[in-house]
Amino acid sequence: MSEELFSQRTTTCGSLTKADDGARVILNGWVHRNRNHGSVHFINLRDRYGITQVVVDDDADEELEAAANSLKLEFCIAVTGVVRKRPAEMVNPEMKTGEIEVKAEKIEILSTCPALPFQIDDGLKTKEDLRLKYRYLDLRSQGMQKRLKLRHDFILSIRNYLSARDFLEIETPTMIKSTPEGARDFLVPSRHYPGKFYALPQSPQLYKQILMVGGMDKYFQIARCYRDEDARGDRQLEFTQLDLEMSFVKRDDVLSLMEGLFGHVFKEVMDYDLPATFRRLTYADAMNTYGSDKPDLRFGVEIKDVADLAAKSSFSTFKEIIGKGGFVKAVCAPHSETVDFSRKYITSLEDAAKVYGAHGLAWMKVGENKSLSGGVSKFFEGMEDEVIERMGAAEGDMILLVAHQDWKRCCTSLSAVRNKLGKDLNLIRKGFEFCWIIDFPLFEYNEEGGFWEAAHHMFSMPQQEYLDTLESDPGRVLGDLYDLVLNGYEVASGSIRIHDVELQKRIFRICNFDDETAEQRFGFLLNAFRYSPPPHGGIAPGIDRMVMIMAEETSIHEVIAFPKNTAAVSPMDDSPSEVDQKQLDELHLIVKYPEKP
Amino acid sequence: MSEELFSQRTTTCGSLTKADDGARVILNGWVHRNRNHGSVHFINLRDRYGITQVVVDDDADEELEAAANSLKLEFCIAVTGVVRKRPAEMVNPEMKTGEIEVKAEKIEILSTCPALPFQIDDGLKTKEDLRLKYRYLDLRSQGMQKRLKLRHDFILSIRNYLSARDFLEIETPTMIKSTPEGARDFLVPSRHYPGKFYALPQSPQLYKQILMVGGMDKYFQIARCYRDEDARGDRQLEFTQLDLEMSFVKRDDVLSLMEGLFGHVFKEVMDYDLPATFRRLTYADAMNTYGSDKPDLRFGVEIKDVADLAAKSSFSTFKEIIGKGGFVKAVCAPHSETVDFSRKYITSLEDAAKVYGAHGLAWMKVGENKSLSGGVSKFFEGMEDEVIERMGAAEGDMILLVAHQDWKRCCTSLSAVRNKLGKDLNLIRKGFEFCWIIDFPLFEYNEEGGFWEAAHHMFSMPQQEYLDTLESDPGRVLGDLYDLVLNGYEVASGSIRIHDVELQKRIFRICNFDDETAEQRFGFLLNAFRYSPPPHGGIAPGIDRMVMIMAEETSIHEVIAFPKNTAAVSPMDDSPSEVDQKQLDELHLIVKYPEKP
């Protein structure tokens, strides 16, 4: 065997301190910065662990001087040299290695680098497709390295916490039977069986339930999942979730486990203290108070019901809607030093509300001595005290009202106003605020299709008191469902599952799957349920999104090594791409190109 | 929220001891055994943690008695009762809970079970497809539960060991560009881009090399990999490997890391001591000594070169082969108490040798006072001492010889004889014997195609001394390749990689990939290599196979929760299966069914 001819590092670029003064070392890394002060070269050498300043002094021999002169940014090099303390005035307290430098004796160029397509640095607003095309350069940035380390630490901490509590990580297959419900399955054609396909799993849902039937008791998996959805902002074709299932549990067992898990993980990974339990809101309360089933609890601005006050007012628009059984709700925008509650600003709030179906946004301002002015204030004359008290408003605040026939639209429109206020008025606290949303409706009505469908998925247990009225009043049925919300994002969704064949079939039927179709699609689950399944339930936190929030980023692309872009393409390897005709022939496939419009 | 109505366990079926005498407990589990002694019922209740004996005494009330009477094997139940010590004569020291039993007060049936398709027990020779169809029942067996736990422990131990040594686990994409070389890629049609496909990765090879270019320095991943190979014995469409890559390393760094890793993991998971370093054999030595590049070192029976002796003998067949530059090698079968070296047995050894190309298997037996008898012994008259000394043979042993024109066939034929002797003569020690095979040839000649191809893969570094003769004498080039072998199985394969665009292109060209094809297939790797890649290398141990060996099984199906059968089908969910026409239409695909023959 032969060794390749390069001087191999004896330490990393993040390790050397004063204590190493005088040591002969070899460093391997990339030229991060390269300054030439006359005949002295200062080279910042970088690896994953840090940056060390390398100095080529003016006593350098010809060979060393030539090497130093030939260096360009991002060259990969090996430096042999001696550690020395920096002169006091040169000490850099910002750098881990800021007390020392390495006087170079030899520089070997391990590989070279042409001019960079963008500067490797954080916070630069490089166009994303360029970053993705040259992801290997982008990954050299401190930001990407830090975020992938955070992701690693987060997942490892989860694994160890669960493993210490008798959970087994079990790998479920990723080439499975296609059982599309909501989203589309990605398909994998079989070469051996013409016309037959495997599917990539949208989640290991059915397999983890079958593991429970198999007595595995406590299962988890950091699982790759796949959904062929239309490109939308932050969606990826493949994503990672913590998939988890437990036998013999009730809802609160799953909730407590998650509270313990994330309490431990946030402390271990980020030294952040979470409360021992997370706030629990019913779906109805979350909607009424925050207008959303994924409320951001890092700020207040709670929604208040003002229907009774509106009914007493002289505002006919409100009175009419209330008369027809509609809703009037309001939020109070607190006085701001930086944002002027101008007509223009109010219009921007109204625009946000209209996206969610509001017909308009009424407003009034709170003045001195509990007075109301502007907007619809004149209709509330004589009711100022009542209105101000209800809203908890103070001088300088502004009250914003939405009236709507439809409860959900009334709520969500005000949620949009609330979220915009949170951002614009700088109301959002730093930190991480978890909450549980519970008691979700089990079914949603599909207006287009004219049938009921599962709000979550078809395997979730209805709450016991609705078992007799599933078919007669599906809209009223609550399920043993729970969502975990963090800083306004849904980060996990779970439920207690059905473990009874007959109940499962009733749900399928309500969701428009007749027995034959259900048997064809989900027969293997129904079969398994005939063999004494245990009561069970689970949850599935999304890893990408949680790490994104922890890293204080707003795109999951920032916490995935090689994401696809928003067009579902990898600019680096150009996938998806055409394949050889031979490959298609072997798979018994012909491509039917759509006609050009 | 409503709670489902069942009594939830207060402990598991594997926990109770004498110390719990008198405690009221609830257990949840499955009826493992159910004996009825007159009016007393003994129910062995099982969960993942163990088995507890539940007793329904003759003082049971009507309801309890009725419940006990209705129980059948594998019913899922909740038992409320009181722990009591067993009478001394009933203590079962084989059971963790053998000192106690639970006197039942209440039994709830959580779910029922029809007659079982097979008995849930280990060692039963149930037909595999039946086990796989009802995998949820098979998973309830102690064996499957133990093996999946072993797999979990093994993988977790690996993760923690590597993470403590600065490795980051980074998830690479599984929907990538198709770059088939050896095996076929599985393809995933794109809905958005008619005629374009993603591929499932055969391994994260290119992405992990690109991570090195991205400065990630030390990477690993427990990675799902996919190969569309023809069904063959123990192959799975998807399998799991520990994928690992390091920057700035030489071969021995990777080898030492693996020795440390598996030393730690075998100790932690199985309390098994491995040596601090594993034996290293060059490919040439492994072939000459064991006839195989994955030798089982748990027994001796080494191959000896006897060409010089054969040349001096009077056996014209041997002399002829040697005269033409061929080879004569031999092994010594040690005297056995159980196996008679009959003609029939020798023929069975010969048959094994012939599979690998031997024309025949010559033999002679070692008698008293260093005598040789039978077979070809008469040709070695006068050379008995020399032959016996060379072979290290003793009275009762048998010497088996193969002569062949081709070195590899001579070696592998004797390897087959050696392996059969190992099994038949019970020579194989218990335990785990690792070794490294190094200094592999970089290229293999494809006789059919008439070109050279990579013996391992095209990204491996040739050893330095062959850099000038790559093109002129590819057959002689050794690579910086290494295989890890355990108990006669190849369990990992790795290499130092090429990190130079020009060298990489030379390899592509030798392997029959012209520059244009190489650019089209591997352009993104070549692009990355233009931007200062570090020297790097890695390895990829196969998880399924390693766990199989650790579990002393001979099929990887035993250590995978939901394997496909040998026909690449899942008997449980019937995948692959037909899909809706709508799904095919959306993917722009038409199936071209082959004509019936």
Interface residues (C-beta under 8 A of the other chain):
Chain A: M1 S2 E3 E4 L5 F6 Q8 R9 N28 W30 R46 D47 R48 Y49 E74 F75 C76 L110 S111 T112 C113 P114 L116 Y134 R135 Y136 L137 D138 L139 R140 M144 Q145 L148 K149 R151 H152 I155 L156 R159 N160 S163 D166 L168 E169 I170 E171 T172 P173 T174 M175 I176 K177 S178 P180 R184 D185 F186 L187 V188 P189 S190 R191 H192 Y193 P194 G195 K196 F197 Y198 A199 L200 L206 Y207 I210 L211 V213 G214 G215 M216 D217 K218 R224 Y226 D228 A231 L237 E238 T240 S247 F248 V249 K250 R251 I438 D439 M461 Q463 Q464 E465 L478 D480 I496 H499 D500 F524 A528 R530 Y531 S532 P533 P534 P535 I560 A561 F562 K564 A567 A568 S570 M572 D573 D574 S575 P576 S577 E578 V579 D580 Q583 E586 L587 H588 L589 I590 V591 K592 Y593 P594
Chain B: M1 S2 E3 E4 L5 F6 Q8 R9 N28 W30 R46 D47 R48 Y49 E74 F75 C76 L110 S111 T112 C113 P114 L116 Y134 R135 Y136 L137 D138 L139 R140 M144 Q145 L148 K149 R151 H152 I155 L156 R159 N160 S163 D166 L168 E169 I170 E171 T172 P173 T174 M175 I176 K177 S178 P180 R184 D185 F186 L187 V188 P189 S190 R191 H192 Y193 P194 G195 K196 F197 Y198 A199 L200 L206 Y207 I210 L211 V213 G214 G215 M216 D217 K218 R224 Y226 D228 A231 L237 E238 T240 S247 F248 V249 K250 R251 I438 D439 M461 Q463 Q464 E465 L478 D480 I496 H499 D500 F524 A528 R530 Y531 S532 P533 P534 P535 I560 A561 F562 K564 A567 A568 S570 M572 D573 D574 S575 P576 S577 E578 V579 D580 Q583 E586 L587 H588 L589 I590 V591 K592 Y593 P594
